[in-house]
Amino acid sequence: MSWVFNCVFGAAAACLVPYWLWKLPQGRRYRAGILQRLGFVPHLPTSPRLWLHCASVGEAAIPRRLVAEIRRRRPGWEIVFSTNTDTGARRLEELYPESRVFYMPLDFSFCVGRALERVRPSMVLLVELEIWPNFLEACRARHVPVAIVSGRIGRGSRRLLRVLNRLWPHLWDGVRICCARSREDAAGFRAVGMCEEAVCTSGSLKYDALRTDFRPAELEQMARTFAIEPGDPVLVAGSTHRGEEAALAGAYRDLKIKHRRLRLIIAPRHIERAAQIRAALRSRGFSIAEKTVLDAEQRSAPEDAVILLDTIGELTKCYALATCAFVGRSLNPPGGGQNMMEPAALGKPVLVGPHTGNFRPEMRLLRENDAVLAVRDRAELVRELDRLLSNPDQAGTIGRAARSVILESQGATERTLTKLEGVFRQAELSREKGRVHPA
């Protein structure tokens, strides 16, 4: 099956080569880590080593508390990170400066085999869901135990993984434990063929990694840079996708008629789109101030400017400045949503669009506690924002409910570590017996 998958994956990759060659000169994301994606990752010495994979920038911070606890409990273990994107790599380097970061190899058996022989991990952790059959098979063949943490599985992934499991009956053999974020996700992993005993519900590590407050001094510089005065209402639109920025800017223009001091901060999910967003909004008559330009020129934004956050790692701090927060990839189909729990943890009233299918457990939890507002379109977004901005007490009630949801949901790190303890011991025993990466 490995060679069959190599052929299928190779055919798909061949179809994408012309597109990749066309995009290659256009952005760093298409050039980054080419050799590492072919398996030429750092060649590391033999030692107890945990390979932790975070697919992109959105997953980078999720295991932060887990990593800190593993380091405290197992100081002799080295932790290395892989990712699929250049923004993910930069974020991992910021969050874990003491760790090596490299790109995940393409899922050809010769690429993943080469990478495993170079990294020589004692154990692999996959954050949320990142299933690559050849990688799992290569880990199994080398007796490298694999665990999934904060595991989530959507309906689309279930259909694909059911097919893969039928074609590849040993797909899950190398996965020792799957710590799902919810009972629904746990049922999904069992439904795609994972062993009943291997699946448990430990909760979402996202909750433990979330900041629930900032000291005022931590926010003063950013507020000055954005020319936000005390008392100014601020709308932060985080992790926006194509088409949402124009809708938000239009809503902002409508709201400014009544709320004259309102400020808008837009943080696109993919910062390489910043130039497109800037051009699109300027063509509609908006003044734009980019965070990178403000930092380089050491000046503050004009008071009438829309702020474009084109940096990585500062969205949480922007949410802390917010009066209301809108979380993107939710207004237009197909959507799927982005992490709405980050502003919720800071006690902000959170608004999302109708398309949040990738975050069903989170949305259910927030809705059960009246801690989120789901709007159907731009007109409804304007109405709900106007209501919140006109009624600070009501906005505060929603924000406090959201923060309480997060505080009550924390604790997944300890539950996950308890489940992982047996896998760590198995990995250590395998190393002692010389079974991992035999010479």
C-alpha positions as CSV (number, residue, x, y, z in Angstrom):
1,M,0.0,0.0,0.0
2,S,2.9,2.3,0.6
3,W,4.0,2.2,-3.0
4,V,0.4,2.5,-4.2
5,F,0.0,5.7,-2.1
6,N,3.4,6.9,-3.4
7,C,2.0,6.6,-7.0
8,V,-1.3,8.3,-6.1
9,F,0.4,11.1,-4.2
10,G,3.0,11.4,-6.9
11,A,0.3,11.8,-9.6
12,A,-1.4,14.5,-7.6
13,A,1.9,16.2,-7.0
14,A,2.7,16.1,-10.7
15,C,-0.6,17.9,-11.5
16,L,0.3,20.6,-9.0
17,V,3.9,21.2,-10.2
18,P,2.9,23.7,-13.0
19,Y,0.9,25.8,-10.4
20,W,3.8,25.6,-7.9
21,L,6.4,26.7,-10.6
22,W,4.1,29.6,-11.5
23,K,3.8,30.6,-7.8
24,L,7.5,30.0,-6.9
25,P,8.7,33.5,-7.7
26,Q,5.7,35.2,-6.1
27,G,6.1,34.4,-2.4
28,R,8.4,33.0,0.2
29,R,5.8,30.4,1.3
30,Y,6.3,28.5,-2.0
31,R,10.1,28.4,-1.7
32,A,10.5,27.8,2.0
33,G,12.0,24.5,3.1
34,I,12.1,22.8,-0.3
35,L,15.0,20.4,0.7
36,Q,13.5,19.7,4.1
37,R,10.2,18.7,2.4
38,L,12.2,16.1,0.5
39,G,13.4,14.7,3.8
40,F,16.7,16.6,4.1
41,V,15.9,17.8,7.6
42,P,18.6,18.4,10.3
43,H,20.8,15.3,11.0
44,L,20.5,14.9,14.8
45,P,22.6,12.8,17.2
46,T,21.0,9.9,19.0
47,S,19.2,10.9,22.2
48,P,15.7,10.7,23.7
49,R,13.8,13.0,21.3
50,L,10.2,14.0,20.9
51,W,9.1,15.1,17.4
52,L,6.1,17.4,17.7
53,H,4.2,18.3,14.5
54,C,2.0,21.5,14.3
55,A,0.6,21.8,10.9
56,S,0.5,25.6,10.7
57,V,0.6,28.9,12.7
58,G,-2.9,28.1,14.1
59,E,-1.6,25.0,15.9
60,A,1.8,26.4,17.0
61,A,0.7,27.7,20.4
62,I,-1.7,24.9,21.3
63,P,0.8,22.6,22.9
64,R,2.7,25.3,24.8
65,R,1.7,24.3,28.3
66,L,2.1,20.6,27.4
67,V,5.6,21.2,26.1
68,A,6.6,23.1,29.2
69,E,5.4,20.3,31.4
70,I,7.2,17.6,29.3
71,R,10.4,19.6,29.6
72,R,9.9,19.9,33.4
73,R,9.1,16.2,33.9
74,R,11.6,14.8,31.3
75,P,14.5,17.2,31.2
76,G,16.7,14.7,29.3
77,W,14.4,14.7,26.3
78,E,15.0,17.0,23.3
79,I,11.9,18.4,21.7
80,V,11.9,19.3,18.0
81,F,9.0,20.7,15.9
82,S,7.9,20.3,12.3
83,T,5.3,22.3,10.4
84,N,3.8,22.7,6.9
85,T,4.0,26.5,6.4
86,D,6.5,29.3,6.5
87,T,4.3,31.3,8.9
88,G,4.0,28.2,11.1
89,A,7.8,27.9,11.2
90,R,8.3,31.5,12.2
91,R,5.7,31.2,14.9
92,L,7.2,28.0,16.3
93,E,10.6,29.7,16.3
94,E,9.2,32.6,18.3
95,L,7.3,30.4,20.8
96,Y,10.0,27.7,21.3
97,P,13.4,29.4,20.6
98,E,15.3,26.6,22.3
99,S,14.0,24.0,19.9
100,R,14.8,23.0,16.3
101,V,12.1,23.8,13.8
102,F,11.9,22.2,10.3
103,Y,9.4,21.5,7.6
104,M,7.4,18.3,7.5
105,P,8.6,16.1,4.6
106,L,6.2,15.3,1.8
107,D,4.4,12.0,2.4
108,F,6.4,9.9,0.0
109,S,7.9,6.9,1.7
110,F,11.5,7.8,0.7
111,C,11.0,11.4,2.0
112,V,9.6,10.5,5.4
113,G,12.0,7.6,5.8
114,R,15.0,9.9,5.2
115,A,13.6,12.4,7.7
116,L,13.0,9.8,10.4
117,E,16.6,8.5,9.9
118,R,17.9,12.0,10.3
119,V,15.8,13.2,13.2
120,R,15.8,9.8,15.0
121,P,12.7,10.5,17.2
122,S,11.9,8.4,20.2
123,M,8.3,9.4,20.0
124,V,6.0,11.5,17.7
125,L,3.1,13.8,18.8
126,L,0.7,15.1,16.2
127,V,-1.4,18.1,17.2
128,E,-5.1,18.1,16.4
129,L,-5.2,16.1,13.1
130,E,-2.4,15.6,10.6
131,I,-2.6,12.1,9.3
132,W,-0.1,11.1,6.6
133,P,-0.2,7.3,5.8
134,N,3.4,6.8,4.8
135,F,4.7,8.8,7.8
136,L,2.6,6.6,10.1
137,E,3.8,3.5,8.4
138,A,7.4,4.6,8.6
139,C,7.1,5.3,12.3
140,R,5.5,1.9,12.9
141,A,8.2,0.1,11.0
142,R,10.9,1.8,13.1
143,H,9.0,1.2,16.4
144,V,8.5,4.9,17.0
145,P,5.2,5.3,19.0
146,V,2.8,8.0,17.7
147,A,0.3,9.9,19.7
148,I,-2.4,12.4,18.7
149,V,-3.1,15.3,21.2
150,S,-6.0,17.6,21.3
151,G,-7.3,15.5,18.4
152,R,-10.1,16.8,16.2
153,I,-11.8,15.2,13.2
154,G,-14.3,16.9,10.9
155,R,-16.9,15.3,8.7
156,G,-14.8,15.6,5.6
157,S,-11.8,14.1,7.3
158,R,-13.9,11.2,8.5
159,R,-15.0,10.3,5.0
160,L,-11.4,10.4,3.7
161,L,-10.0,8.4,6.6
162,R,-12.7,5.7,6.3
163,V,-11.6,5.1,2.7
164,L,-7.9,5.1,3.7
165,N,-8.6,2.7,6.5
166,R,-10.3,0.3,4.2
167,L,-7.4,0.5,1.7
168,W,-4.8,0.5,4.4
169,P,-6.0,-1.8,7.3
170,H,-2.8,-1.1,9.3
171,L,-3.2,2.6,9.1
172,W,-3.6,3.2,12.8
173,D,-1.3,0.4,14.1
174,G,1.4,2.9,15.0
175,V,-0.9,5.3,16.9
176,R,-0.6,4.3,20.6
177,I,-3.0,6.9,22.0
178,C,-5.4,9.5,20.6
179,C,-6.4,12.2,23.1
180,A,-9.5,13.7,21.5
181,R,-10.6,17.2,22.4
182,S,-14.3,16.1,22.8
183,R,-16.6,13.1,23.0
184,E,-17.8,13.9,19.5
185,D,-14.2,13.8,18.2
186,A,-13.4,10.6,20.1
187,A,-16.4,9.0,18.4
188,G,-15.2,10.2,15.1
189,F,-11.7,8.6,15.5
190,R,-13.4,5.3,16.5
191,A,-15.6,5.5,13.5
192,V,-12.7,5.7,11.1
193,G,-11.2,2.5,12.5
194,M,-9.0,3.6,15.4
195,C,-8.8,1.0,18.1
196,E,-11.4,1.6,20.9
197,E,-8.8,1.3,23.6
198,A,-6.5,3.8,22.0
199,V,-9.0,6.7,22.0
200,C,-9.8,8.8,25.0
201,T,-11.3,12.3,25.6
202,S,-8.8,14.6,27.3
203,G,-10.2,18.0,26.2
204,S,-8.7,20.7,24.1
205,L,-5.1,21.9,24.8
206,K,-6.2,25.2,23.3
207,Y,-7.9,26.2,26.5
208,D,-4.8,25.7,28.6
209,A,-2.7,27.7,26.2
210,L,-5.0,30.7,26.1
211,R,-4.2,33.9,27.8
212,T,-7.0,35.1,30.0
213,D,-5.7,38.6,30.7
214,F,-3.0,41.2,30.0
215,R,-1.5,43.8,32.3
216,P,-2.3,47.3,31.1
217,A,1.4,48.1,30.7
218,E,1.6,45.2,28.2
219,L,-1.0,46.9,26.0
220,E,0.1,50.5,26.2
221,Q,2.7,50.5,23.4
222,M,0.3,48.8,21.0
223,A,-2.5,51.2,21.9
224,R,-0.2,54.2,21.2
225,T,1.0,52.7,17.9
226,F,-2.6,52.4,16.8
227,A,-3.6,55.8,18.2
228,I,-6.3,54.2,20.4
229,E,-7.3,56.4,23.2
230,P,-8.9,55.2,26.5
231,G,-12.6,54.7,25.9
232,D,-12.3,54.3,22.2
233,P,-14.5,51.4,21.0
234,V,-12.4,48.9,19.0
235,L,-13.5,46.1,16.6
236,V,-10.9,43.5,16.0
237,A,-11.4,41.1,13.0
238,G,-9.1,38.2,13.5
239,S,-8.0,35.4,11.1
240,T,-10.0,36.8,8.2
241,H,-10.2,35.2,4.8
242,R,-10.8,36.4,1.3
243,G,-14.0,38.4,0.9
244,E,-14.4,39.1,4.6
245,E,-12.2,42.2,4.8
246,A,-14.4,44.1,2.3
247,A,-17.6,43.1,4.3
248,L,-16.0,44.1,7.6
249,A,-14.8,47.4,6.1
250,G,-18.3,48.1,4.8
251,A,-19.8,47.3,8.2
252,Y,-17.2,49.6,9.8
253,R,-18.2,52.4,7.6
254,D,-21.9,52.0,8.5
255,L,-21.1,51.8,12.2
256,K,-18.9,54.9,12.1
257,I,-22.0,57.1,11.4
258,K,-23.2,56.4,14.9
259,H,-20.0,55.4,16.7
260,R,-17.6,58.0,15.5
261,R,-14.6,57.0,17.6
262,L,-14.8,53.3,16.5
263,R,-11.5,51.8,15.3
264,L,-11.1,48.7,13.1
265,I,-8.1,46.3,13.3
266,I,-8.0,43.6,10.6
267,A,-5.7,40.6,11.1
268,P,-5.8,38.3,8.0
269,R,-5.2,34.6,8.5
270,H,-2.6,34.7,5.8
271,I,-0.4,37.7,6.0
272,E,0.9,37.3,2.5
273,R,-2.5,38.7,1.4
274,A,-1.8,42.0,3.2
275,A,-0.9,43.8,-0.1
276,Q,-4.1,42.6,-1.7
277,I,-6.2,43.7,1.3
278,R,-4.5,47.1,1.4
279,A,-5.2,47.7,-2.3
280,A,-8.8,46.6,-2.1
281,L,-9.6,48.7,0.9
282,R,-7.8,51.8,-0.4
283,S,-9.8,51.4,-3.7
284,R,-12.9,51.7,-1.5
285,G,-11.7,55.0,0.0
286,F,-10.3,53.7,3.3
287,S,-7.0,54.9,4.8
288,I,-4.9,51.9,5.8
289,A,-2.1,51.7,8.4
290,E,0.1,48.6,8.3
291,K,1.7,47.4,11.6
292,T,5.0,46.6,9.9
293,V,5.2,50.1,8.4
294,L,4.2,51.8,11.7
295,D,6.9,49.8,13.5
296,A,9.6,50.5,10.9
297,E,8.8,54.2,10.9
298,Q,8.3,54.4,14.7
299,R,5.1,56.4,14.3
300,S,1.5,56.1,15.3
301,A,-1.4,55.4,12.9
302,P,-3.7,58.2,11.7
303,E,-6.8,58.3,13.9
304,D,-9.1,57.6,10.9
305,A,-7.1,54.6,9.5
306,V,-8.1,51.0,9.4
307,I,-5.2,49.0,11.1
308,L,-3.9,46.1,9.1
309,L,-2.1,43.7,11.3
310,D,0.5,42.1,9.0
311,T,2.7,40.6,11.7
312,I,2.7,37.1,13.3
313,G,2.1,36.5,17.0
314,E,0.3,39.8,17.9
315,L,-3.3,38.9,17.3
316,T,-3.9,38.0,21.0
317,K,-2.7,41.3,22.2
318,C,-5.0,43.0,19.6
319,Y,-7.9,41.0,21.0
320,A,-7.1,42.3,24.4
321,L,-7.6,45.9,23.1
322,A,-10.9,44.9,21.6
323,T,-14.4,46.1,22.6
324,C,-15.8,43.4,20.3
325,A,-14.1,40.7,18.3
326,F,-15.1,39.1,15.0
327,V,-13.4,35.7,14.1
328,G,-13.0,35.0,10.4
329,R,-13.3,32.2,7.9
330,S,-16.9,32.1,9.0
331,L,-18.8,34.7,7.0
332,N,-18.5,33.2,3.5
333,P,-18.9,29.5,2.4
334,P,-17.3,27.1,2.6
335,G,-15.8,28.6,5.7
336,G,-15.1,26.3,8.6
337,G,-14.2,28.9,11.2
338,Q,-11.1,29.9,13.1
339,N,-10.2,29.8,16.8
340,M,-13.0,31.9,18.5
341,M,-11.8,30.8,21.9
342,E,-8.8,33.2,21.9
343,P,-10.9,36.4,22.3
344,A,-13.4,34.5,24.4
345,A,-10.6,33.8,27.0
346,L,-10.0,37.5,27.2
347,G,-13.6,38.2,28.1
348,K,-14.5,39.8,24.8
349,P,-18.0,39.4,23.2
350,V,-17.3,37.2,20.1
351,L,-19.1,37.3,16.8
352,V,-18.8,34.7,14.0
353,G,-20.4,34.1,10.7
354,P,-22.6,31.0,10.0
355,H,-19.9,28.7,8.7
356,T,-18.0,27.4,11.7
357,G,-18.1,23.6,11.0
358,N,-14.5,23.0,12.1
359,F,-15.3,24.2,15.6
360,R,-18.5,22.5,16.4
361,P,-17.6,21.5,20.0
362,E,-16.4,25.0,20.8
363,M,-19.4,26.7,19.3
364,R,-21.7,24.3,21.1
365,L,-20.0,25.1,24.4
366,L,-20.2,28.9,23.8
367,R,-23.8,28.8,22.7
368,E,-24.9,26.7,25.7
369,N,-23.5,29.5,27.9
370,D,-24.8,32.5,25.8
371,A,-21.2,33.4,25.1
372,V,-21.1,33.9,21.3
373,L,-23.1,35.7,18.6
374,A,-23.5,34.0,15.3
375,V,-24.6,36.3,12.4
376,R,-25.8,35.3,9.0
377,D,-24.5,38.2,6.9
378,R,-23.0,41.7,6.9
379,A,-26.3,43.4,7.7
380,E,-26.8,41.2,10.8
381,L,-23.2,41.8,11.7
382,V,-23.8,45.6,11.7
383,R,-27.0,45.2,13.8
384,E,-25.3,43.0,16.4
385,L,-22.2,45.2,16.6
386,D,-24.3,48.3,17.0
387,R,-26.3,46.6,19.8
388,L,-23.1,45.7,21.6
389,L,-21.4,49.0,21.2
390,S,-24.6,50.8,22.4
391,N,-25.0,48.6,25.4
392,P,-21.6,48.1,27.2
393,D,-23.2,46.3,30.1
394,Q,-24.7,43.7,27.7
395,A,-21.4,43.3,25.9
396,G,-19.7,42.8,29.3
397,T,-22.1,40.1,30.3
398,I,-21.4,38.1,27.1
399,G,-17.7,38.6,27.5
400,R,-17.6,37.5,31.1
401,A,-19.7,34.4,30.2
402,A,-17.1,33.6,27.4
403,R,-14.2,33.9,29.8
404,S,-15.9,31.7,32.4
405,V,-16.4,29.0,29.7
406,I,-12.6,28.9,29.1
407,L,-11.6,28.9,32.7
408,E,-14.0,26.0,33.4
409,S,-12.7,24.0,30.4
410,Q,-9.0,24.2,31.3
411,G,-7.1,21.2,32.6
412,A,-6.6,19.2,29.4
413,T,-2.8,19.4,29.7
414,E,-2.7,17.3,32.9
415,R,-5.2,14.8,31.5
416,T,-3.2,14.5,28.3
417,L,0.0,14.0,30.2
418,T,-1.5,11.2,32.3
419,K,-2.6,9.4,29.1
420,L,0.8,9.9,27.4
421,E,2.8,8.6,30.4
422,G,2.5,5.0,29.1
423,V,3.6,6.0,25.6
424,F,6.7,7.8,27.0
425,R,7.6,4.7,29.1
426,Q,7.2,2.5,26.0
427,A,9.4,4.8,24.0
428,E,12.1,4.8,26.8
429,L,11.9,1.0,27.0
430,S,12.3,0.7,23.2
431,R,15.4,2.9,23.3
432,E,16.9,0.8,26.1
433,K,16.4,-2.4,24.0
434,G,17.8,-0.7,20.9
435,R,14.6,-1.1,18.9
436,V,14.2,2.5,17.8
437,H,16.1,3.2,14.6
438,P,18.3,0.1,14.7
439,A,21.7,0.6,13.1
